[in-house]
Amino acid sequence: MNRATFFSDRAQQLRTHGAKPPRQKVHQKDFEKRQKQLEKERHSNLMFADKQTRRLMQQQRLEDPDDDGWYDVNTSEETPDNVLHDQTYDISHEGGEYQEYIVDMNARASYLMGSKRFNHARRESIVRGERLQRAYIEWKKQLDMLSDAYLEMKHGDLKEQIDDTTTEESWSIKVVSMEDGIFNAIIPSVEEDIHVNVTLIKRGYLGSSPVTPAVAFSLQTLEDYRLERNECGRFSILHKVKVIANKFRVPFKKYLRDQFQDAFYAYLMILENLDSRVKERLRRNATQWQQKNVCPCCTYELEGEEEMQYRMLVAIDGNNSCKRDATAGKSDGRVYDTSRIYISREEVDSYQNEVRRKSKTQGVMKECFMEATPSSCTDNWKADAPEHHKSMWANFDESGFFISACRHHCVLTICDMVCSGELAKYPLATVAKLLELYGNGLGIGYDIGCSMSGTVDRSPLLGESFRQSGSQFAVPAFHGWGHNRLCQLQHHIRMVDGFGLEDLETCERVFSASNAIARPLRHCSSYTRHLFVTQYFGHWNREMRNRLGHTLFLKAKAAVRTLASENTILDQFKNLSRITDNLIFEDWLQQEENYLKGLKQEPEHDINTIEYVELLRDFYSAKKRLEAINMESTQWVSSTPQQMNVAQTASGTAKIENARRHALSQFRTLEKELERVETKMGITETWLPTCPEWKSAMNYIETREYRRAIDKVELLIVQRLFELQKLNLSGTGYKLRTHIAKALKARSSALRTALDKYNVIAGSMNPKRPTLSWSTVVEYCHVSHFDLLRDCRQDISQKEWALPANRAATQAYLKVKRANEELKRLRIEVRRLQTWIHDESAFLSSEYQRLLATEPLLAKEIQLLLHAHQQAAGTHQFYLTKIGALEGFDVDLSLGVRRGCMDALPGTVEATEHCRSEVRQEDLFSAVVEEAEALPRLPEDDEDLAEVFCEIDEYVSGIHDE
């Protein structure tokens, strides 16, 4: 309420009491008092909304999580706009969520109080939505003509044909260009041009409106910004417009940003239209062609190549940085439906009820659960938490995205996470799409691959196809050390055969780069978000393909170095230990796994023994108490008649009798229970505290306390490790870093207390257990360091698999085994890349020649693709040559034939004349030379491409000399 409302209310009160209304003047104290009252009402409205939200969430929340802790919310049910979930949410690496939450709550409070400003903004958004939709439809109508004009401007001879003579029908338009500045351009009218923007494009400009633009931007400026945005995701349109304004010393105007945005979106539509035309001419416009051919090292399979256990290694994971405000862009009704990399929300939602559920009282099932480790590995990961812990602030719609990427960092699929964290439906839909695209034999890395394998196996829609595909989940290398030892032996990527030295932390590296686009997309529309995410990852995949040669070289170099160093360690150990067979290492791993599996559940005999000993302790205590009472009741008390108090004596006797009766009842109850347990356990003679069985049971009880003390220390160490990692992230905000620092300080105090308690228990053990010092514990890097401190029912210190030297040798053996698998996969990938380079070049050259006569402008677009491919091929060949020169790594760099024969050259589905499966090995070089000589010769004035073909000639000559 403002001052005017306050005065009108005051005047009405005076009229009611018959007084004359005073002038609209009030003391400052009264006004401040009224303002405080309004602020208090506003705060109560916020609290009421929050309280109502909590009630609604309790009603909507399902009572039972599924077997793995997943919890899928039915997204088809409408959720009120003012929902504020009652969970503690994580701040993403990009940050800013809490500030958005406060802004959203202020807006909702203003709306509840009837603010006219809020309603006015809503009306403006409706008008803007109608304008955007009309403009989008109009751009769509002109798209083909604009694309033709762009091709003519880019590759034609328009400079000689354009007549810039000013006539009476000429018109003026304001032009913004980074090269020429801001000026008014005189544009002669052209009769054959139906649309204004067609005329503008032919002169190198593009208007901000499809019909009557007031401002035009140079195409070069728009292209420069597209390239800048791809390289630096944080460089928004606002920044670009401010750069232009500062460069030419003009004041910044907000409308200029909106006009540049409209022109830029139209420019991207033109480029996408041209790209679809080129793909259509190259016969690469199938729905899934782009995804099936995104990475030649993974998908370009050759005839006769050696089979691998897993055809393709893929990493999947979710990221919560790229959120979008739910209130932003509501007026924008456009739908971005040209992205082939996205998994639609409908496909994702088809898996939302796939997870089996159980009652809430059963708790969350832990695939890696061990009795000896209550803080199981699944407790360390948010992705495996119950789904009601994966909610999201109500003011965010898309709360991030869930991606899959191959081991060469090419992104394969993306799906939006909507108003939630990593629900089960996102990995399920992603795995289903991967099986559809790439078939059987996938090795999939996921942070909680241990529990996810069970989730997929029980899925009614996906379980059977996944089992038949021969695919397998594994836990990535870095995240795997946060899982317990039993989980590592079963699921860690270094322990699972077929994964080589690949760590499958690919998604983390992708997110490290993609977090840059999070802030600019926080307040955009859904259309804009999908547009820029698709643009960014399209550019990312092109960059990753251009670096394939370098990536393979680094992997080969690391594998050769690992093989040489670990083989030396392994040979030395085998010579000292006189071991000749490597199967001993596999046997040790199996023994360790069997031992840890035995700890998953406490043996029934041990449970009964503990129960019996505790019952015996209570029985002996009750027996001792009963004997003491009986002794007290039989004692004679001598007294004179003068000293005797009959009432007091009777009262004391009654108390003793009551105590004796209760003690006797308790004794008899324990005696009956003791007889039952002894009959169950087959004990013929009751144990005494001096017998060996009693002492053994007491030692076991002490061991349980010892394990619990170890678990407490482990929990605090794990939290400390993860918080230290978070503290050092470059994207962590100042407030979050301060909060983490305070938590670490408190955690350090708790850790010291837990260490002191552990050392006391360890010192009282028989035999004594090793004590832990502060300096030792803070250097622990992996959770598995704690697992061997928990030897429970047997002494494993002298087991062969537990000896430090044997464990180090086992790790060396595993590294050698993984290095050999890595080199085997690299031999296949190197030959795939070599063949793809040749086939792609030959295919683009043939298509260029085919279209040159009929569609010369599109042929020149293909020529640019050929030029870019040849530039990248030079880098690939450089590193492939270095790979071939690596000592200890023999690789075949000869050309192969793509599997399937009909598609030997990418995109030529029906072009059987390009199939080289009939070519004999001895005639392979001749075929290569003939295809190289058939490459088109360009005009002499095109020096860049002429140099490229000279390099090709030199390369072919080098092959002939060898």
VENSULJO-V80677 format. One record per pair of residues at least 6 apart in sequence whose C-alpha atoms are under 8 Angstrom apart, sorted by the first residue. I is the first residue (numbers start at 0). J is the second residue. If there is no record, write none. Layout:
i | j
I | J
I | J
This chain:
i | j
0 | 37
2 | 30
6 | 23
6 | 24
10 | 20
10 | 21
13 | 19
13 | 20
14 | 20
41 | 108
41 | 112
44 | 108
44 | 111
45 | 104
45 | 108
48 | 81
49 | 82
49 | 83
52 | 81
52 | 82
52 | 83
52 | 84
53 | 82
53 | 83
53 | 84
53 | 85
55 | 82
56 | 82
56 | 84
60 | 72
60 | 387
61 | 72
62 | 358
62 | 359
63 | 70
63 | 356
63 | 357
63 | 358
63 | 359
64 | 70
64 | 356
64 | 357
64 | 358
64 | 359
64 | 362
64 | 363
64 | 385
64 | 386
65 | 354
65 | 355
65 | 356
65 | 357
65 | 363
66 | 354
66 | 355
66 | 356
66 | 357
66 | 363
66 | 364
66 | 454
67 | 363
67 | 364
67 | 365
67 | 366
67 | 383
67 | 385
67 | 450
67 | 451
67 | 453
67 | 454
68 | 363
68 | 364
68 | 365
68 | 383
68 | 384
68 | 385
68 | 386
69 | 354
69 | 383
69 | 384
69 | 385
69 | 386
69 | 422
69 | 423
70 | 354
70 | 385
70 | 386
70 | 387
70 | 422
70 | 423
71 | 351
71 | 352
71 | 354
71 | 386
71 | 422
71 | 423
71 | 424
72 | 351
72 | 386
73 | 351
74 | 348
80 | 393
81 | 107
81 | 393
82 | 392
82 | 393
83 | 392
83 | 393
84 | 390
84 | 391
84 | 392
84 | 393
86 | 388
86 | 390
88 | 390
88 | 391
88 | 392
90 | 96
90 | 97
90 | 735
91 | 319
91 | 320
91 | 731
92 | 320
92 | 514
92 | 728
92 | 730
92 | 731
92 | 732
93 | 320
93 | 321
93 | 514
93 | 515
93 | 517
93 | 518
93 | 730
93 | 731
93 | 732
94 | 320
94 | 730
94 | 731
94 | 732
99 | 324
99 | 394
100 | 392
100 | 394
103 | 394
106 | 117
109 | 117
110 | 117
110 | 118
124 | 329
124 | 330
125 | 330
127 | 330
127 | 331
128 | 329
128 | 330
128 | 331
128 | 332
129 | 330
131 | 331
131 | 332
131 | 333
132 | 331
132 | 332
132 | 333
134 | 208
134 | 209
135 | 333
137 | 209
137 | 210
138 | 209
138 | 265
141 | 194
142 | 268
142 | 269
142 | 272
143 | 272
144 | 197
145 | 196
145 | 197
145 | 200
145 | 269
146 | 269
146 | 270
146 | 272
146 | 273
148 | 197
148 | 200
148 | 201
149 | 200
149 | 201
150 | 856
150 | 857
151 | 157
151 | 201
151 | 856
152 | 200
152 | 201
152 | 202
152 | 203
154 | 856
154 | 859
155 | 856
157 | 201
162 | 187
163 | 186
163 | 187
164 | 187
165 | 185
165 | 186
165 | 187
166 | 187
168 | 187
168 | 188
169 | 185
169 | 186
169 | 187
169 | 188
170 | 185
170 | 186
170 | 187
170 | 188
171 | 183
171 | 184
171 | 185
171 | 186
172 | 183
172 | 184
172 | 185
172 | 186
172 | 212
172 | 213
172 | 214
172 | 215
173 | 181
173 | 182
173 | 183
173 | 184
173 | 213
173 | 214
173 | 215
174 | 181
174 | 182
174 | 183
174 | 184
174 | 204
174 | 214
174 | 215
174 | 216
174 | 217
175 | 181
175 | 182
175 | 214
175 | 215
175 | 216
175 | 217
176 | 216
176 | 217
176 | 219
176 | 220
177 | 217
177 | 220
177 | 243
178 | 220
180 | 247
181 | 247
186 | 199
188 | 198
189 | 198
192 | 198
194 | 210
195 | 209
195 | 210
195 | 211
196 | 204
196 | 205
196 | 206
196 | 209
196 | 210
199 | 205
199 | 206
199 | 215
200 | 218
203 | 217
203 | 218
203 | 219
204 | 215
204 | 216
204 | 217
204 | 218
205 | 215
205 | 216
205 | 217
205 | 218
205 | 262
205 | 266
206 | 212
206 | 213
206 | 214
206 | 215
206 | 216
206 | 262
207 | 213
207 | 214
207 | 215
207 | 216
207 | 258
207 | 259
207 | 260
207 | 261
207 | 262
208 | 258
208 | 261
208 | 262
214 | 258
215 | 262
216 | 259
216 | 262
221 | 263
221 | 266
224 | 239
227 | 234
228 | 234
228 | 235
229 | 534
229 | 535
229 | 538
231 | 515
231 | 516
232 | 513
232 | 515
232 | 516
232 | 519
232 | 535
233 | 515
233 | 516
233 | 517
233 | 518
233 | 519
234 | 519
235 | 519
236 | 256
236 | 259
236 | 260
237 | 256
240 | 251
240 | 255
240 | 256
240 | 259
241 | 251
244 | 250
244 | 251
245 | 251
275 | 284
277 | 857
277 | 860
277 | 861
278 | 284
281 | 846
281 | 906
281 | 907
282 | 906
282 | 907
282 | 908
283 | 289
283 | 906
286 | 339
287 | 339
287 | 436
289 | 339
290 | 339
290 | 340
290 | 411
290 | 412
290 | 436
291 | 298
291 | 436
291 | 437
292 | 298
292 | 299
293 | 409
293 | 411
293 | 540
294 | 405
294 | 407
294 | 409
294 | 544
295 | 831
295 | 832
295 | 835
296 | 547
296 | 828
296 | 829
296 | 831
296 | 832
297 | 310
297 | 311
297 | 405
297 | 828
298 | 311
298 | 437
299 | 831
299 | 832
299 | 835
299 | 897
299 | 898
300 | 831
300 | 897
300 | 898
301 | 831
301 | 895
301 | 896
301 | 897
301 | 898
302 | 895
302 | 896
302 | 897
302 | 898
302 | 899
304 | 827
305 | 827
307 | 497
307 | 824
308 | 440
308 | 497
309 | 440
309 | 441
309 | 442
309 | 470
309 | 497
309 | 498
310 | 439
310 | 440
310 | 441
310 | 442
311 | 405
311 | 440
311 | 441
311 | 442
312 | 405
312 | 406
312 | 441
312 | 442
312 | 443
312 | 444
312 | 498
312 | 503
313 | 403
313 | 404
313 | 405
313 | 406
313 | 441
313 | 442
313 | 443
313 | 444
313 | 503
314 | 403
314 | 404
314 | 405
314 | 406
314 | 443
314 | 444
314 | 445
314 | 503
314 | 504
314 | 505
314 | 506
315 | 401
315 | 402
315 | 403
315 | 404
315 | 426
315 | 429
315 | 443
315 | 444
315 | 445
315 | 506
316 | 401
316 | 402
316 | 403
316 | 426
316 | 445
316 | 446
316 | 506
317 | 399
317 | 400
317 | 401
317 | 402
317 | 421
318 | 399
318 | 400
318 | 401
318 | 510
319 | 398
319 | 399
319 | 400
319 | 420
320 | 398
320 | 399
320 | 514
320 | 517
321 | 397
321 | 398
321 | 399
321 | 400
321 | 514
321 | 516
321 | 517
321 | 518
321 | 520
321 | 521
322 | 395
322 | 396
322 | 397
322 | 398
322 | 399
322 | 517
322 | 520
322 | 521
323 | 395
323 | 396
323 | 397
323 | 398
323 | 399
323 | 520
323 | 521
323 | 522
323 | 523
323 | 524
323 | 525
324 | 394
324 | 395
324 | 396
324 | 397
324 | 521
324 | 522
324 | 523
325 | 393
325 | 394
325 | 395
325 | 396
325 | 397
326 | 394
326 | 395
327 | 522
327 | 523
327 | 524
328 | 522
328 | 523
328 | 524
328 | 525
329 | 524
331 | 524
331 | 525
331 | 526
332 | 526
333 | 526
334 | 525
334 | 526
335 | 526
335 | 527
335 | 529
335 | 530
338 | 533
340 | 411
340 | 412
340 | 413
340 | 533
341 | 412
341 | 413
341 | 414
342 | 412
342 | 413
342 | 414
342 | 429
342 | 432
343 | 414
344 | 414
344 | 415
346 | 428
347 | 414
347 | 424
347 | 425
347 | 427
347 | 428
348 | 424
349 | 424
350 | 423
350 | 424
350 | 427
350 | 428
350 | 460
351 | 423
351 | 424
353 | 424
353 | 458
353 | 459
353 | 460
354 | 423
354 | 454
354 | 457
354 | 458
355 | 457
355 | 458
363 | 385
365 | 375
365 | 377
365 | 450
366 | 377
366 | 449
366 | 450
366 | 453
367 | 375
367 | 376
367 | 377
367 | 449
367 | 450
367 | 483
367 | 485
367 | 486
368 | 375
368 | 376
368 | 377
368 | 599
369 | 375
369 | 596
369 | 598
369 | 599
369 | 600
370 | 598
370 | 599
370 | 600
370 | 601
371 | 598
371 | 599
371 | 706
371 | 789
372 | 483
372 | 710
373 | 710
374 | 710
374 | 714
375 | 482
375 | 483
376 | 481
376 | 482
376 | 483
376 | 486
377 | 383
377 | 384
377 | 447
377 | 450
377 | 482
378 | 384
379 | 481
379 | 482
379 | 717
380 | 446
380 | 447
381 | 389
382 | 420
382 | 421
382 | 422
382 | 446
382 | 447
383 | 447
383 | 450
386 | 420
386 | 422
389 | 419
389 | 420
389 | 421
389 | 422
390 | 418
390 | 419
390 | 420
391 | 398
391 | 418
391 | 419
391 | 420
392 | 418
393 | 418
395 | 418
396 | 417
396 | 418
397 | 415
397 | 416
397 | 417
397 | 418
398 | 415
398 | 416
398 | 417
398 | 418
398 | 419
398 | 420
399 | 415
399 | 416
399 | 417
400 | 413
400 | 414
400 | 415
400 | 416
401 | 413
401 | 414
401 | 415
401 | 416
401 | 421
401 | 425
401 | 426
402 | 410
402 | 411
402 | 412
402 | 413
402 | 414
402 | 429
402 | 506
403 | 410
403 | 411
403 | 412
403 | 413
403 | 429
403 | 506
404 | 410
404 | 411
404 | 412
404 | 505
404 | 506
405 | 411
405 | 505
406 | 501
406 | 503
406 | 505
407 | 505
407 | 543
407 | 547
407 | 550
408 | 505
408 | 506
408 | 509
408 | 540
408 | 543
409 | 539
409 | 540
409 | 543
409 | 544
410 | 536
410 | 540
412 | 429
413 | 429
414 | 425
414 | 429
416 | 425
427 | 455
427 | 461
431 | 461
434 | 441
434 | 465
434 | 468
438 | 468
439 | 467
439 | 468
439 | 469
439 | 470
440 | 468
440 | 469
440 | 470
440 | 471
441 | 468
441 | 469
441 | 470
441 | 471
442 | 470
442 | 471
442 | 472
442 | 473
442 | 498
443 | 470
443 | 471
443 | 472
443 | 473
444 | 472
444 | 473
444 | 474
444 | 475
444 | 492
444 | 503
444 | 504
445 | 472
445 | 473
445 | 474
445 | 475
446 | 474
446 | 475
446 | 478
446 | 479
447 | 474
448 | 472
448 | 473
448 | 474
448 | 490
449 | 472
449 | 473
449 | 474
449 | 486
449 | 490
451 | 472
452 | 471
452 | 472
455 | 461
455 | 462
455 | 465
456 | 462
456 | 463
456 | 465
456 | 466
472 | 490
473 | 490
473 | 491
473 | 492
473 | 495
474 | 487
474 | 490
474 | 491
474 | 492
475 | 491
475 | 492
475 | 502
475 | 503
475 | 504
476 | 491
476 | 492
476 | 493
476 | 502
476 | 503
476 | 504
477 | 502
477 | 504
479 | 487
479 | 491
479 | 492
480 | 487
480 | 781
480 | 782
480 | 783
481 | 717
481 | 781
481 | 782
481 | 783
482 | 782
482 | 783
483 | 782
483 | 783
483 | 786
484 | 782
484 | 783
484 | 786
485 | 592
485 | 595
485 | 596
487 | 494
488 | 494
488 | 495
488 | 588
488 | 592
489 | 495
492 | 498
492 | 501
492 | 502
493 | 499
493 | 500
493 | 813
493 | 814
493 | 817
494 | 813
496 | 817
497 | 817
497 | 820
498 | 817
498 | 820
498 | 821
499 | 816
499 | 817
499 | 818
499 | 819
499 | 820
499 | 821
499 | 824
500 | 558
500 | 814
500 | 817
500 | 818
500 | 820
500 | 821
501 | 821
516 | 532
520 | 527
520 | 528
545 | 871
545 | 872
545 | 874
545 | 875
546 | 875
547 | 875
548 | 832
548 | 874
548 | 875
548 | 876
548 | 877
548 | 878
548 | 879
549 | 874
549 | 875
549 | 878
551 | 825
551 | 829
552 | 878
552 | 879
552 | 881
552 | 882
554 | 825
555 | 821
555 | 822
555 | 825
555 | 882
555 | 888
556 | 882
556 | 885
558 | 818
558 | 819
558 | 821
558 | 822
559 | 818
559 | 822
559 | 886
559 | 887
559 | 888
561 | 814
561 | 815
561 | 818
562 | 814
562 | 815
562 | 818
562 | 819
565 | 811
565 | 812
565 | 814
565 | 815
566 | 811
566 | 812
566 | 815
568 | 808
568 | 811
569 | 808
569 | 811
569 | 812
572 | 808
573 | 579
581 | 812
584 | 809
584 | 812
587 | 799
587 | 800
588 | 800
588 | 809
590 | 800
591 | 800
591 | 801
607 | 676
607 | 680
608 | 696
609 | 696
609 | 700
611 | 673
611 | 676
611 | 677
612 | 693
612 | 696
612 | 697
614 | 669
614 | 673
615 | 673
615 | 686
617 | 669
618 | 666
618 | 669
618 | 670
618 | 673
621 | 662
621 | 665
621 | 666
622 | 666
624 | 662
625 | 659
625 | 662
625 | 663
625 | 666
628 | 655
628 | 658
628 | 659
629 | 659
631 | 655
632 | 652
632 | 655
632 | 656
677 | 683
677 | 685
686 | 692
686 | 693
687 | 693
688 | 694
698 | 764
698 | 765
699 | 791
699 | 792
701 | 760
701 | 764
702 | 764
702 | 791
703 | 791
704 | 760
705 | 757
705 | 760
705 | 761
705 | 789
706 | 789
706 | 791
708 | 753
708 | 756
708 | 757
708 | 760
709 | 757
709 | 785
709 | 788
709 | 789
711 | 753
712 | 750
712 | 753
712 | 754
713 | 782
713 | 785
715 | 746
715 | 749
715 | 750
716 | 750
716 | 776
716 | 777
716 | 779
717 | 782
719 | 743
719 | 746
720 | 780
722 | 739
722 | 743
725 | 731
726 | 736
726 | 739
726 | 740
751 | 773
754 | 771
754 | 772
754 | 773
757 | 770
757 | 771
758 | 770
758 | 771
761 | 767
761 | 768
761 | 769
761 | 770
762 | 768
762 | 769
762 | 770
795 | 801
796 | 802
799 | 805
800 | 806
822 | 888
826 | 889
826 | 890
826 | 891
829 | 879
829 | 890
829 | 891
829 | 892
830 | 891
830 | 892
830 | 893
830 | 894
830 | 895
831 | 895
833 | 876
833 | 879
833 | 892
833 | 893
833 | 894
834 | 893
834 | 894
834 | 895
834 | 896
836 | 872
837 | 894
838 | 903
838 | 904
838 | 905
839 | 904
839 | 905
840 | 865
840 | 868
840 | 869
841 | 904
841 | 930
841 | 931
841 | 934
842 | 904
842 | 905
843 | 861
843 | 862
843 | 864
843 | 865
844 | 862
844 | 865
844 | 934
844 | 935
845 | 934
846 | 858
846 | 861
847 | 858
847 | 859
847 | 861
847 | 862
848 | 858
848 | 935
850 | 857
850 | 858
851 | 858
851 | 859
866 | 944
866 | 947
869 | 947
870 | 947
879 | 892
882 | 888
882 | 890
883 | 889
883 | 890
883 | 892
894 | 923
896 | 903
896 | 914
896 | 915
896 | 916
897 | 903
897 | 904
900 | 911
900 | 914
900 | 915
900 | 916
901 | 907
901 | 908
901 | 909
901 | 910
901 | 911
901 | 914
902 | 908
902 | 909
902 | 910
902 | 911
902 | 914
903 | 913
903 | 914
903 | 915
904 | 913
904 | 914
918 | 926
924 | 959
928 | 955
931 | 951
931 | 952
931 | 955
936 | 945
937 | 944
937 | 945
938 | 945
939 | 945
